[in-house]
Amino acid sequence: MPTTRRKKRKRKVRYATVTFKLTAKQKKSLLNYCEARKTTPNKLIKKSIKRFINGFDKNVPDAYYVTEKQLDLFE
């Protein structure tokens, strides 16, 4: 008797909506840039903030916390 294997169910991806406001000039600039680069505004924004949204889901390393009296002159 051949054994049948079941396919694993795909894990459902949950999305969250993030909104922010742009001026009309900023939006036009964004759309023109995206058209020139043949990309979408959504992809451009996600790529731009990728380093801030990946890897910090569990906790943030101590190096990224800023104390009250800390001054960053040379960063």
N, C-alpha and C positions, 0 to 999 in steps of 0.2 A: 504494500500500500504506500503510495507516495505521500509525503508529508507536505502540507500546504502552509506557506508562510503568509502571514498577514502583513500588509504594508503598515508602517508606522504612520500615525496621524501627524500631520504637520502642526507645529505649534502655532497658535494664533498670535499674530503680532498686534500689539496694542499701540495706538498712536495717540499723541496729545497735540492739541492745537495751540500754537504760540502766535500771538498777534503783536504787531507794532505799527506805528504810524510813520509814513514818509510824506514829505512835501511833494507837490506836483512836479517840481523840478527834479527832485531826487528820484522819483518814480520813472520819469522820462529818461533820466540818465541811466538808471538800472536797466530799463528795457532796451535802450540803445546798446549798452555794453553787452547784454545777453544776446541780442541779435547779431552783433559783430562776432561774438565767440561761439555762436550756434549752440546755445545752452538755454535753460530756463531759469527764471529768477529763483525758483525753489532750489534747484540743484546748486546754483551759485552760492546762495546763502548757506545751505547745508555744508558745502565744501569749505566755506570760509570759517565756519564755527566748529568744524569737525574736531579740532584739537581740544576744544573746551567741553564737548559733549560726549566724548568717548573716554572711558576709563575711570570716571569719577562716580559711577553709580553706587558703589558700596560705601566708600568714604573718601575724603579728600586728604592727601598727604599733608603733614605739618608744614612743609616748605611753601605751600600755597596760601597759608593763613597769614594775614597781615595784623600785626599788633598795633595798638593805639599810637605809640610813639615811634613807629618805624618809618623811615624816610628812604625811598629808593631814588638815589641820584644817578646811578650809573647803569640802570637796566634799560 
